[in-house]
Amino acid sequence: MTKRLIAEVLGTFILVFFGVGSAVLMGSQIGMHGIAIAFGLSIVAAAYGLGAISGAHLNPAVSLGMVTAGRMSAGDFVAYAIAQIAGAVIGAFVVYLIASGKAGYSLAGNGLGQNGFGAGYLGEYSLTAALIFETVATFVFVTVILGATAPAAPGAMAGLAIGLTLAGIHLVGINVTGVSVNPARSIGPAVFAGGTALAQLWVFIVAPLAGGALAGIVHAAGFTRPDAA
């Protein structure tokens, strides 16, 4: 278990370092399309580099989906979630250390790639829109993961399919919430950004977990399982 948890810490660090890092350090140069690609590629890298060790969940919503799909125990879920949050916090901290080395950077003025919604945040979408997007997007994301990692699926393509799905989700939703679909990814930057990011954090915990859990239930019922009759 220790080796698996270390892999989850490292994998989630990779996700946040490359994904959030691209938004904070290069956002104005690469734009939303570049950020979406960075998040997708980070998942591909972690999946192929660490997937054989821990499954490369990198996301409590994915791990919860594995639980409700009957592919993970509740005890392992708790351990994985703690490791994922730790990796995200470390990743956000490293991004902050780098960003703070730029003249004129401040958390208050530039942020740390935190998720959000409402007045003053990107497209200024409502709470309802944020909840709907995060729940639906996470449901889709975890459904793809459960299908791509099923025994009947072509395993060599799983990492690519999952990464492309995350990139696609970002292309749709960056302007809505900055895209979480991952409570750990949201917690990491929010810890340092504080303020509104912390006040709105519940949305990026509740909605992704709900979407992930539902995806697992639907998969367990056989509706999205390739080996089901």
N, C-alpha and C positions, 0 to 999 in steps of 0.2 A: 504493500500500500504506500509506503514512503516514497518509493520511486515514482509511482503514479501521481502522487500529490505534487512532487517536485516538477514533474512534467506539466501538470496543470498550472502551477505557478509560472513556469517559464513560458508556456504557450500563451497564457493570458497576458503576460508581460509583452510578448511579441505583438499580440493583437493591439494592445493599447499604445505601445511605443510607435509602431508603424502607422496605425490608423489615426489615433488622436494626434500623434506627432506630425503627420502630414497636414492635418487641419491647422494646428497651431504654428508650425514652423514654415510651412510652404503653402498654406491655404490661398493666399492672394496670388501666388504664382500658378498653381495647378488647378485651382477652382474646384467646384463640386464634383466634376467628373474625375479629376485626379484623386480626390479624397476617396471617392467610391472605389476606385481601382485599388488604392492603397489598402483599404479595409479588406477587400476581396483577396488580394495577394497575401496579406498577412495570415489569413485563414488557410490558404493553400500551403504556405510555408510551414505553419505549425502542424497542419494535418499530416503532411508527408514526413515532417521531421520528428514529430512526437506522437502521432496517432497510434503507432504500434505499441506504445508504452501505456498510455492512459485512455486512448480513444479520442484525445484532443477535443474534449467538450468545450473548454474555455469559457463557459457560460452557464450560470445556474439554471437558466430557462431550458437549456439543452439537457442538463443533468436531470431536471425535474421531469422533462418529457421522457427520458429514459426510464425513470421510476414508474410513471403512469403507464408506460408501454410494457412494463414487466421485465425490463432489461437492466435494472440497477436497483440496489437496496436503498432504503431510506437512510440508513447509516452512512453508506458510501456517498449519498447525495450531500449530506451535511459536510462531510470531510472535503468533498470536491468543491462545494460552494465556498468554503472558507479559503481554500487554496486559490481559487479563481479570484476572489476579492483581494487577497493579498497580492497576487500577481498584477492585478489592475491598479492597485494603489502604488505599488513600486513603479510600474510603468508610467503612471501619471506624474509621479514625483521626478523621475528621470527627465521626462519631457519638460516639466517645470524648471528643473535645474538648467537645462539647455536654453529654454526660452528666456529665462531671466538674465542670461548673458548678453542679450541683445539690448542695445541702448533704447530706452523709451518703453520697454515692455513692462506691463503691470497686469496682475490678475484681474483687477477691477476693470481695466480698460480693454484688455485683449482676451481675457478668459483663458480657459485651458481645455477647450473642446468639449465643454460640458453640454449635456442635453438640456432641453427646455422647451417652452412653448409660450404663447401669449404675447402681450405687448412688449416690444423691444427685442424679441428673439426671432431672428431670421424672417420667416414668412408670417409671423404673428398669428399662427393657427390657434384655435381654441383648445381648452382642456378636453372637450369631447372628441375633437379631431385627433388630438394626441393619443388619447386612450384607444380609440378605434384603430388608428394606424399601428400603434405598437403591439396591440393584441393580434391583429390580423397578420402583420408582417412577421411576428414571432411564430405564429401558427404555421405560416408558409415555410419559414426557415427551418423549424424543427421537423416539420413533415418531410422536407427534402433530406434532412440529415438522417432521419429514421429510415427512409426508403433507400438512400444511397449506401447506408451501412448495414442493410439487411443481408442475411446470408445469401439470398438469391441475386443480389445486385452485383454488378461488376466492380469489385472492390478497388481496383487500380484507379478508377475514375472518381471515387468518392470525394477526395479532397478538392478536385477541380470543380465538381458540381456544386459543392457547398460554398466554395469561394466565389464562384460566379453568382450564386444566389444572393450572397451577402452584398456583393457589388451592385446587383440589380435592385435590391431593397434600398440601398443608399441612393441610387439614382432617382428612385421614386420619392423617398422621404426625408432627405437631408433638410429640405426647406420647411418640413413640418415640425420635426423634433430634433434634428441633428442625427437621428437614428440611434436608438439604443439596441433594441431586441436582445438586450444583455444587461441584467442588473449590475454585474461586476464592472462592465465597461462604463456604466453611468456613475457608480459609486466612486471609482478611482478619481476622476477629475473633480467631482463634487466635493470630496473631502478637502481639497485645496482651494477650490473656487469659493465655497461657502455661500452664504446669502441665498439668493433665489435658487441656485442650483441645488442646495440642500432642501429648501422648502418644497421644491417640485420633485424631489427625488423619488417620492413614493409612487409616482406615476410610472417611473422607469424600473420599478421593482414589481409592482402589482401587475401591470399590463403584460410585460414579457413572461412572467411566471404563469399567468393565466393562459396566455397563448401557447406556451410550451407544454403545460399540463394537458390542455385540450388536444393538442397534436398527438400526445402520447396515448390518450384515451381513444381517439379515433383510430390510431394505428393498432392498438391492442384489440379493438373491435373487428379488425380485419379490413376496414375500408381502404386503407392506404398501405396494406402489407402485401407484397407481391406473392407470398406463399399461401395467402388466404383463399378459400374457395369463393 
